[in-house]
Amino acid sequence: MSQYYRGVLLTFLSAAGFGLLPIFAVFAYKEGASPYTLLFWRFFLAGLIFQVYNYYVHKGFGITKKEILYVLAMGILYTIQSSCFFLSVKYISASLTSLIFYTYPALVAILSSIVYKDRLGFKGFVAVALAFAGLILVLGNISGKLNPTGVLFALATALVYSVYITLGKKVLTQIPSLTASSFIAVFAAICFLVVGLLSGTLDLLPPEKVWFSISGIVVFSTLLAMFTFFRGIELLGPARASIISMFEPVITVIFAALLFAEKLTPGQIAGGVLVLFGAYLVAKVEN
């Protein structure tokens, strides 16, 4: 298999892994799990495995004290983003959360133009306009009562993640991606441990059925998804990898329909297509 097709396959596996994240979360909520229980165990186990990998492969942790401060900031942002994402899935459908979240490439384009003075250009403005037009369509074509709390959490997820990526653009030029990810996971696990214990919503010994979802989140939606995404970037470059990653919400929508009978209206589908097309144009502009 050629390098290109290996990269495509690995990046698609990454998109599938991340796309299954809200699906596993819904299963866990049905068994009575709390968001902070899932988040703590996700980042504790993933962080532990990443740290062991870094130590034995790189013969050390490969990060300076100064770099830890940058990674700590990213860890805090990722903690907030993950909290908002899991809380959103608790209030609205997995499909809706995923589609709203995918407005983040447009937000990244806006933030990059402000922080790094990257010019959006005409195509960039069109991409951003399409993404937000799609968002309006998605939110304006929902059958039944729309839970505003879930929508706000989903929008917060996209906004915080765009800040995380904008900061990461600088940090990841100095620190290898997997090294940064391992420390971000550790910081996130500590945050969720503290918040979960203080709020009384952390279950350190979750029921057996919840471990199925936790295992899926750790193995498929964290370790596999991150490893394959970083490898895909190495083989394809960030722009192509980002474009293929847009299959993530498609995976979520398909599995949510098959497993939970979630249905999208024609308006929602049209809005989702516009959101993804806007994200595609952003990736093309950055290329």
C-alpha positions in Angstrom: 0.0 0.0 0.0 1.3 3.4 -1.0 2.1 6.1 1.6 -0.8 8.2 0.5 -3.4 5.4 0.9 -1.9 4.4 4.3 -2.3 8.0 5.4 -5.9 8.1 4.1 -6.8 4.8 5.9 -5.1 5.9 9.2 -6.8 9.3 9.1 -10.2 7.7 8.4 -9.7 5.3 11.4 -9.0 8.4 13.5 -12.2 10.1 12.3 -14.1 6.9 13.1 -12.6 6.7 16.6 -13.4 10.3 17.4 -16.9 10.0 15.8 -17.7 7.1 18.1 -16.9 9.2 21.2 -20.4 10.6 21.7 -21.9 7.2 21.0 -20.0 5.6 23.8 -21.0 8.5 26.1 -24.7 8.0 25.4 -24.4 4.3 26.2 -22.7 5.1 29.5 -25.3 7.7 30.4 -28.0 5.1 29.9 -26.2 3.0 32.5 -26.2 5.9 35.0 -22.6 7.2 34.5 -21.8 10.8 35.1 -19.8 13.0 32.7 -16.9 13.4 35.2 -16.7 9.7 35.8 -16.2 9.1 32.0 -13.8 12.0 31.6 -11.6 11.1 34.6 -11.2 7.5 33.5 -10.7 8.5 29.9 -7.8 10.8 30.6 -6.3 8.9 33.5 -5.9 5.7 31.6 -5.0 7.4 28.3 -2.5 9.6 30.0 -0.9 6.7 31.8 -0.5 4.7 28.6 0.9 7.8 26.7 3.4 8.5 29.5 4.7 4.9 29.5 5.0 5.1 25.7 6.9 8.4 25.8 9.2 7.2 28.5 10.2 4.0 26.8 10.2 5.2 23.2 11.8 8.6 23.8 13.9 7.5 26.8 12.4 10.2 28.9 9.5 12.5 29.1 11.0 15.0 26.6 9.7 18.2 28.0 11.2 21.2 29.8 9.8 23.0 32.8 9.0 26.0 30.6 7.2 23.9 28.1 5.1 22.3 30.9 3.5 25.8 31.4 2.4 25.9 27.8 1.1 22.4 27.9 -0.7 23.1 31.2 -2.6 26.0 29.5 -3.6 23.5 26.7 -4.6 21.0 29.3 -6.9 23.4 31.0 -8.5 24.4 27.7 -8.9 20.7 26.7 -10.5 20.0 30.1 -13.1 22.7 29.6 -13.7 21.6 26.0 -14.1 17.9 26.9 -16.5 18.8 29.8 -18.7 20.9 27.5 -18.7 18.2 24.8 -19.8 15.4 27.3 -22.3 17.7 28.9 -23.8 18.6 25.6 -24.4 15.0 24.7 -26.2 14.6 28.0 -28.8 17.3 26.9 -29.0 17.0 23.1 -28.5 14.2 20.5 -25.0 12.9 19.6 -25.6 13.9 16.0 -26.5 17.5 16.9 -23.6 17.9 19.2 -21.2 16.6 16.5 -22.6 18.9 13.8 -22.5 22.0 16.0 -19.0 21.2 17.1 -17.7 21.0 13.5 -18.1 24.8 13.2 -14.7 25.0 15.0 -12.6 25.1 11.7 -14.4 28.4 10.8 -13.7 29.7 14.3 -10.0 28.7 14.1 -9.8 30.6 10.8 -11.2 33.7 12.5 -8.9 33.5 15.5 -5.9 32.8 13.4 -6.6 36.0 11.4 -6.7 37.9 14.7 -3.8 36.3 16.6 -1.4 35.3 13.8 -2.6 37.9 11.3 -3.3 35.1 8.8 -5.4 36.6 6.0 -8.7 34.9 5.5 -9.1 36.1 1.9 -12.3 35.8 -0.1 -12.4 32.0 0.1 -11.9 32.1 3.8 -14.8 34.5 4.3 -17.0 32.3 2.1 -16.0 29.2 4.2 -16.8 30.9 7.4 -20.1 32.2 6.1 -21.1 28.8 4.8 -20.2 27.1 8.1 -22.4 29.5 10.1 -25.2 29.4 7.6 -25.2 25.6 8.0 -25.3 26.0 11.8 -28.4 28.2 11.5 -30.0 25.6 9.3 -29.1 22.8 11.8 -30.5 24.7 14.8 -33.6 26.0 12.9 -34.7 22.6 11.6 -35.0 20.6 14.8 -38.2 18.6 15.4 -39.3 18.7 19.0 -38.2 20.9 21.9 -34.6 22.2 21.6 -32.7 22.1 24.8 -30.8 25.4 24.9 -28.4 24.1 27.6 -27.2 21.4 25.3 -26.8 23.8 22.4 -24.8 26.2 24.5 -22.5 23.5 25.7 -22.0 22.3 22.1 -21.2 25.9 20.9 -18.8 26.3 23.9 -17.1 23.1 22.9 -16.4 24.5 19.4 -15.3 27.9 20.7 -12.9 26.5 23.4 -11.5 23.9 21.0 -10.8 26.6 18.4 -8.8 28.5 21.1 -7.0 25.3 22.0 -6.0 24.7 18.4 -4.9 28.3 17.9 -2.6 28.0 21.0 -1.5 24.6 19.9 -0.3 26.0 16.6 2.5 27.7 18.5 3.1 25.1 21.2 3.3 22.1 18.9 6.1 23.7 16.9 8.3 23.2 20.0 6.9 20.0 21.5 6.2 16.6 19.7 2.4 16.1 19.4 2.3 12.8 21.4 4.4 14.2 24.2 2.1 17.2 24.5 -1.0 14.9 24.3 0.4 12.7 27.1 0.8 15.7 29.5 -2.5 17.3 28.4 -4.2 14.0 29.3 -2.5 13.9 32.7 -3.5 17.5 33.5 -7.0 16.8 32.4 -7.3 13.7 34.6 -6.1 15.7 37.6 -8.7 18.4 36.9 -11.6 15.9 36.5 -10.5 14.1 39.6 -10.7 17.3 41.7 -13.9 18.7 40.1 -15.6 15.3 40.2 -14.8 14.7 43.9 -15.8 18.3 44.9 -19.1 18.0 43.0 -19.7 14.5 44.4 -20.4 13.2 40.8 -17.2 11.1 40.3 -17.6 7.3 40.7 -14.2 5.7 41.1 -15.7 2.3 40.9 -18.3 2.5 38.1 -20.7 -0.4 37.3 -19.4 -3.2 35.1 -21.6 -2.1 32.1 -20.1 1.4 32.2 -16.6 -0.1 31.8 -17.7 -1.1 28.3 -18.1 2.5 27.3 -15.0 3.6 29.2 -12.9 1.0 27.4 -14.3 2.0 24.1 -13.6 5.7 24.8 -10.1 5.0 25.9 -9.1 2.5 23.2 -11.0 3.7 20.1 -11.8 7.3 20.8 -8.6 8.4 22.5 -5.5 6.1 22.0 -6.3 4.8 18.5 -7.9 8.0 17.3 -4.9 10.2 18.4 -2.2 7.8 17.3 -3.7 7.3 13.8 -4.4 11.1 13.4 -0.8 12.1 14.2 0.5 9.4 11.9 -2.0 10.5 9.2 -0.7 14.1 9.5 2.9 12.8 9.0 1.9 10.9 5.8 -0.5 13.4 4.3 0.1 16.7 5.8 -2.2 18.7 8.1 -4.5 20.1 5.4 -5.3 16.7 3.8 -5.7 15.0 7.2 -8.1 17.7 8.3 -10.2 17.2 5.2 -10.5 13.5 5.8 -11.2 14.1 9.5 -14.5 15.7 8.4 -15.9 12.2 8.2 -16.1 12.3 12.0 -19.6 13.8 12.4 -20.8 11.6 9.5 -19.7 8.5 11.5 -21.5 9.9 14.6 -24.7 10.6 12.6 -24.7 7.1 11.0 -24.2 5.2 14.3 -26.6 7.5 16.2 -29.3 6.6 13.6 -28.5 2.9 13.7 -28.2 2.5 17.5 -30.5 5.3 18.9 -32.9 5.9 16.1 -31.8 9.6 15.9 -33.2 11.1 12.7 -32.1 14.3 10.9 -34.6 16.4 9.1 -33.8 17.5 5.4 -33.0 20.9 6.8 -30.6 19.5 9.3 -28.9 17.4 6.6 -28.6 20.5 4.4 -27.2 22.5 7.3 -24.7 19.7 8.1 -23.5 19.6 4.5 -22.9 23.4 4.6 -21.0 23.1 7.9 -18.8 20.4 6.5 -18.3 22.1 3.2 -17.3 25.3 5.1 -14.8 23.2 7.1 -13.5 21.7 3.8 -12.9 25.1 2.3 -11.1 26.3 5.4 -8.7 23.3 5.1 -8.2 24.0 1.4 -7.4 27.7 2.2 -4.9 26.7 4.8 -3.3 24.4 2.3 
